[in-house]
Amino acid sequence: FLLFGLGLEFSFRKLAEVGRTATITAVMEIAVMLGAGFALGQAFGWSRMDSLFLGGILSISSTTIIVRAFEELGLRQRRFTAVVFGVLIVEDLLAILLLVLLSSVAATQTLSGEALVNSSLKLVFFLVLWFVVGMYVLPSFLRRAKALLNDETTLIVSVGLCFTMVVLASRAGFSPALGAFVMGSLLAETRERERIEHLILPVRDLFAAVFFVSVGTMIDPTTLSQSFWPIMAITLVTIVGKFVGSASGALLAGTNLRHAVQSGMSLAQIGEFSFIIATLGVTLKVTSDSLYPIAVAVSAITTFTTPYLIQLSDPVCDYLEKNLPRTTKLKLERYRAWSNGASRGQLFFSLLYENGVKVFLNAVLVVAIALGAERLALPRLQGFFPESEWVKPVVGILALIAAAPFFWAIFSSAAVYVGGRALWQKGRRAFIGVYAIGLVVGLSLLGFLLTRFFDAVPASGIFFVAVAVYVVFARRFAQPLYAKLEQRFLENLADRDHIADKANAAPKPRLAPWDASLSEAVVSADSSLAGRSLFDGRLRERLQVTVAVIERGRRQIVAPTRDELLYPGDRIYFIGLPEHVAQARAEIEGAAEGAAVPESGRPFGLDSFVIAAHSSFLGSPIRDSGLREALGGLVVGIERKGERILNPDSSMRLLENDLLWVVGDLERIGAMKKLPKEHLA
């Protein structure tokens, strides 16, 4: 139930949203700590298994400790916290992978590269399969059964689903903990998440108490006194190693130096997953009895140091920015600009990413159908008809029919891409390349399915027949069926967002660069700005903030002009540094309370792009560049040769390799970024 509760705090969609920055940072941190922990254990003269588990224990940071520290220090709205929370999400998933791999290593007592790869692929396959099937079934089930779900039945159903996934995970060869975590993460995507989390809390606390009491009985106080110096050494390696690994990963992913250092100092502790990994070693009887109490002691010390390290991150950043050589800072800024814009102009990779996810999910479903038919359906039917030779071909044909909609999705992955005729003319080779990849994957999967049920010669004939049938009937039969399945899946996936949109205000845009935050305030009737234009209010000149969006009733004014008037009840989104935001909000809101929340319009937010050598914006002043009209946006920041310019003057000319930060229509900005660099407007 501890893992079930952790799963309810996890989100597969958040995992997809955190992007490559969090993924690269988490992978780098875990790799560094696995190596450092193993090397330190070997230096102590420990066994290879103790050293390996020590590396796993030190790899995962504590979500609970970090969240509590950010809340107490009032840092939840700082820019770098988004990176930290993204890393924690990725770490949760990698922690599950570590549990699986360490269990496999403990069972075989060998560290085989082939076994690790096979275990990883198997885990990824089942995670994706459970996610797709779970998201298709669970939200619909909970919606239809809502009238029957009072608090008692909701709790019983949740616990029953948890146990069901535990059984499935065990039969698939994984630990029960994985099943509990996966079911928790699936229920976290439904509209009943908060209710389930509230109801399961007493059950989780009860079994968590049993868990910690039981493992606490394994701690010998004399062991701690005898291991004082190893504990101090491991604590030091944890703090330094996590800081170096996280900061290096963040820099490698294209984060600026300040946010990389702040993230690294925030992640320097271990917590709940470390206890679970340590308990796994003790339960499997592959580690020494002293490892668990050492992990508890290191966790206690790093829990104490975490708030102080977070508070010290700003002074450390100031020191580094002041004392690092100018050439080093310039190289870091150039790398960051290159990293953030490296793949934006490559249409092929953009298409490959967008269609690759769809192809991958459907490929997993095809493999699942083939294996399920071969290993589950076929043995049972052969038990009923032991002498019949027709059973195997019939099961194969039925499996092929069941997989037909997913084959259609794979074969048509690039063909259904809506990019427009102009984009097709500019990127014809990219479209053809992506379509060819989908075609190869689809044909390979078709051969994989057929060879499970037919001999070589019949399989070859059926292969060509299946291709011919697909060409003739796919659009008429497979496409409508797949469209219904996909629509149902996407509706369920957005189910929780739909409820949140109805209950909450329009989503607050993401934080802006350099800790400048995109904040909001409602103009009160008592405000000195009510009835005045933006030019007369002189917010930029007096308070160093820029108004990016005004929401008035159902209307949304993105990048308002200087003559736009402010009325009581207007919701203003403005950008500025933290020290300026509070003063601006106080002046905008005056003494009145906030107005009612308007409905959201077109999606707006913060994004960035690099001015290419052939861009028509090159050399133009910002006010004459046409950016406002082309992107429906406002330039709020420029990074040029290592220099950061927040709220640049409208007369500033745009130069090659300038990294522009724009608040505006995300659909327009996203459409432009998909074009190759040489075609940027």
Secondary structure, 3 states (H helix, E strand, C coil): CHHHHHHHCCCHHHHHHCHHHHHHHHHHHHHHHHHHHHHHHHHCCCCHHHHHHHHHHHHCCCHHHHHHHHHHHCCCCCHHHHHHHHHHHHHHHHHHHHHHHHHHHHHHCCCCHHHHHHHHHHHHHHHHHHHHHHHHHHHHHHHHCHHHCCHHHHHHHHHHHHHHHHHHHHHCCCCHHHHHHHHHHHHCCCCCHHHHHHHHHHHHHHHHHHHHHHHHCCCCHHHHHHCHHHHHHHHHHHHHHHHHHHHHHHHHCCCCHHHHHHHHHHCCCCCHHHHHHHHHHHHCCCCCCCHHHHHHHHHHHHHHHHHHHHHHHHHHHHHHHHHCCHHHHHHHHHHHHHHHHCCCCCHHHHHHHHHHHHHHHHHHHHHHHHHHHHHHHHHHHHHHCCCCCCHHHHHHHHHHHHHHHHHHHHHCCCCCCCCHHHHHHHCHHHHHHHHHHHHHHHHHHHHHHHHCCCCHHHHHHHHHHHHHHHHHHHHHHHHHHHHHHHHHHHHHHCHHHHHHHHHCCCCCCCCCHHHCEEEEEECCCCCCCCCCEHHHHCHHHHHCCEEEEEEECCEEEECCCCCCECCCCCEEEEEECHHHHHHHHHHHHCCCCCCCCCCCCCCEEEEEEECCCCCCCCCCEHHHCCHHHHHCCEEEEEEECCEEEECCCCCCECCCCCEEEEEEEHHHHHHHHCCCHHHCC
